[in-house]
Amino acid sequence: MSEEFSQLPDMNEMLSQRIAAKKAYGAGTTAPPGTFDPYQAMLDRKAGKVSEPSLPEAQQWPEEDVKLLQDYCRKMGIVGFNSGRMNPIAALAMLKKQIGDDYTDVPLNERVPSGYQKIGTKSQHGPNYPYSEAMKKKQLLHG
């Protein structure tokens, strides 16, 4: 078993490192990684230890994805759109879901989704549909 996993670090060594980190944090000498202590920042500022805040690097998206989003916004007449840190493809999908796609070149017959009827068409159920019969008799259906 130990021959298969010869690259694993020693468990005692790992535990001693974790315990040392917890003791340092408990004593107040260090903060856990990835955290910000505003009280310590205030004390440092009063002591004159001011450091420049590190700004996160701006996210760079592929140009073709950004171009697709820009073309869609231009075609649909969207002047401004703040997608935040969202992927341009996800933002485009969200816009298409909310606004819809451009159907200017598609005839009306093909635009009607399945399951819907155009205005003026007769009901597919006909006059003997059970619900209409119940409404004609003004019956209340109790469940």
C-alpha positions as CSV (number, residue, x, y, z in Angstrom):
1,M,0.0,0.0,0.0
2,S,2.8,2.5,0.9
3,E,4.5,1.5,-2.4
4,E,1.6,2.8,-4.4
5,F,1.4,6.2,-2.7
6,S,5.0,6.9,-2.0
7,Q,4.6,10.6,-2.9
8,L,2.1,11.5,-0.1
9,P,3.5,13.9,2.5
10,D,3.9,12.8,6.1
11,M,0.7,13.1,8.1
12,N,2.4,14.2,11.2
13,E,4.2,17.0,9.3
14,M,0.9,18.1,7.8
15,L,-0.9,18.2,11.1
16,S,1.9,20.1,12.8
17,Q,1.8,22.8,10.0
18,R,-2.0,23.1,10.5
19,I,-1.7,23.4,14.2
20,A,1.0,26.0,13.9
21,A,-1.2,28.0,11.6
22,K,-4.2,27.8,13.9
23,K,-2.1,28.8,16.9
24,A,-0.7,31.9,15.0
25,Y,-4.3,32.9,14.1
26,G,-5.6,32.3,17.6
27,A,-2.8,34.5,19.0
28,G,-3.7,37.3,16.7
29,T,-0.3,37.4,14.9
30,T,-1.6,36.4,11.5
31,A,-4.9,36.3,9.7
32,P,-6.2,33.3,7.8
33,P,-5.3,33.4,4.1
34,G,-7.7,35.3,1.9
35,T,-9.3,37.4,4.6
36,F,-9.2,41.1,5.3
37,D,-9.2,42.6,8.8
38,P,-10.6,46.2,8.8
39,Y,-9.5,46.8,12.4
40,Q,-5.9,45.8,11.6
41,A,-6.0,48.0,8.4
42,M,-7.1,51.0,10.6
43,L,-4.3,50.4,13.1
44,D,-1.8,50.1,10.2
45,R,-3.1,53.4,8.7
46,K,-2.7,55.2,12.0
47,A,0.8,53.9,12.4
48,G,1.7,55.2,8.9
49,K,1.9,51.8,7.2
50,V,-0.2,52.6,4.3
51,S,0.0,50.2,1.3
52,E,-1.6,50.5,-2.1
53,P,-4.7,48.3,-2.4
54,S,-4.3,45.6,-4.9
55,L,-7.0,45.7,-7.6
56,P,-8.1,42.5,-9.2
57,E,-7.0,42.1,-12.8
58,A,-9.7,42.8,-15.4
59,Q,-11.2,39.8,-17.0
60,Q,-10.4,39.3,-20.6
61,W,-12.9,37.5,-22.8
62,P,-12.4,36.1,-26.3
63,E,-12.9,38.7,-28.9
64,E,-15.4,36.6,-31.0
65,D,-17.7,36.2,-28.0
66,V,-17.6,39.9,-27.3
67,K,-18.3,40.6,-31.0
68,L,-21.3,38.3,-31.0
69,L,-22.8,40.2,-28.0
70,Q,-22.0,43.6,-29.5
71,D,-23.6,42.6,-32.8
72,Y,-26.8,41.4,-31.1
73,C,-27.1,44.6,-29.0
74,R,-26.5,46.7,-32.2
75,K,-29.1,44.7,-34.2
76,M,-31.8,44.8,-31.4
77,G,-31.1,48.5,-30.6
78,I,-29.7,48.0,-27.1
79,V,-27.7,51.1,-26.2
80,G,-26.3,50.1,-22.9
81,F,-26.0,46.8,-21.1
82,N,-23.9,46.0,-18.0
83,S,-23.3,42.3,-17.7
84,G,-20.9,42.7,-14.8
85,R,-18.4,39.9,-14.7
86,M,-20.6,37.6,-16.7
87,N,-19.3,35.6,-19.6
88,P,-20.4,37.3,-22.9
89,I,-22.0,34.1,-24.2
90,A,-24.1,33.8,-21.0
91,A,-25.1,37.4,-21.2
92,L,-26.1,36.9,-24.8
93,A,-28.2,33.9,-23.9
94,M,-29.8,35.9,-21.0
95,L,-30.7,38.8,-23.4
96,K,-32.1,36.4,-26.0
97,K,-34.3,34.8,-23.3
98,Q,-35.5,38.2,-22.0
99,I,-35.9,40.1,-25.3
100,G,-36.0,37.4,-27.9
101,D,-34.1,36.8,-31.1
102,D,-34.4,38.9,-34.2
103,Y,-37.3,37.5,-36.3
104,T,-37.4,40.2,-38.9
105,D,-36.7,37.9,-41.8
106,V,-38.8,34.9,-40.6
107,P,-42.4,34.8,-41.8
108,L,-45.2,34.9,-39.3
109,N,-46.3,31.3,-39.9
110,E,-42.9,30.1,-38.7
111,R,-42.8,32.4,-35.7
112,V,-45.8,30.9,-33.9
113,P,-44.4,28.4,-31.2
114,S,-45.7,24.9,-31.1
115,G,-48.8,24.5,-28.9
116,Y,-50.1,28.0,-29.7
117,Q,-52.7,29.0,-32.1
118,K,-53.0,32.0,-34.4
119,I,-55.9,34.4,-33.8
120,G,-59.0,33.4,-35.7
121,T,-58.3,29.6,-35.8
122,K,-60.9,27.2,-34.5
123,S,-60.3,25.3,-31.3
124,Q,-58.7,21.9,-31.9
125,H,-61.0,20.4,-29.2
126,G,-64.2,21.2,-31.0
127,P,-67.6,22.0,-29.6
128,N,-67.9,18.8,-27.6
129,Y,-64.9,19.5,-25.4
130,P,-65.8,18.4,-21.8
131,Y,-64.9,21.7,-20.1
132,S,-67.1,23.7,-22.4
133,E,-70.0,21.4,-21.7
134,A,-69.6,21.9,-18.0
135,M,-69.5,25.6,-18.5
136,K,-72.7,25.5,-20.6
137,K,-74.5,23.7,-17.8
138,K,-72.9,26.0,-15.2
139,Q,-71.8,23.0,-13.1
140,L,-69.3,23.4,-10.4
141,L,-66.8,20.6,-10.3
142,H,-65.9,19.5,-6.8
143,G,-62.7,17.6,-6.3
